[in-house]
């Protein structure tokens, strides 16, 4: 699994617009991209105008496909001028403990 986490700082007056855009991207990606395993919007616990996208894909190539797809482009069109970011926090492949038999539980 390939994990991505990014941060965005949103202008307070555009907070709801950003949330709607991120939710639409997450929903549409889940429906149209079978290689998208998880796409979550997380609000910072201290700054209500900082958001994180926590995403999981089958592999790095799947993330590349997501970035070249229509939902990614539409998200950035919708947030243009209202948010700063993305700031990359995580980009990488999960390291699985092979000693654990049920990897889905880890």
Phi, psi and omega in degrees: 000140180253124184252141177224135172223130180228157179242147175228138171255124189248139175297132186308321182288351180244014183305310183294325177296317179297314180301315179298318180295317180293319178296320178297316178299315180297312180299309184294322178294319179298323182283316190261349184237093182297344179275355176272114184270325180207143178209101186236144174258127182236130177270136178299142183285343181254315184251107183292354179252012173248130181233153177237140169256123180248111188233146177226133181234165179303317182196178182298323179297325178294320176296320176300319178296318178301315182295334180266003183270172185291329183289321177299312181297317181295321178302312182290331173296316184291331183259002180303125177084356181243351182218147172258131180143179011275149168258120183287129177250319180219136168212109180177175183260136179298136176259113185269138175282105183291348177284345179269123183288318182263086184292340179291337182273354182265000000 
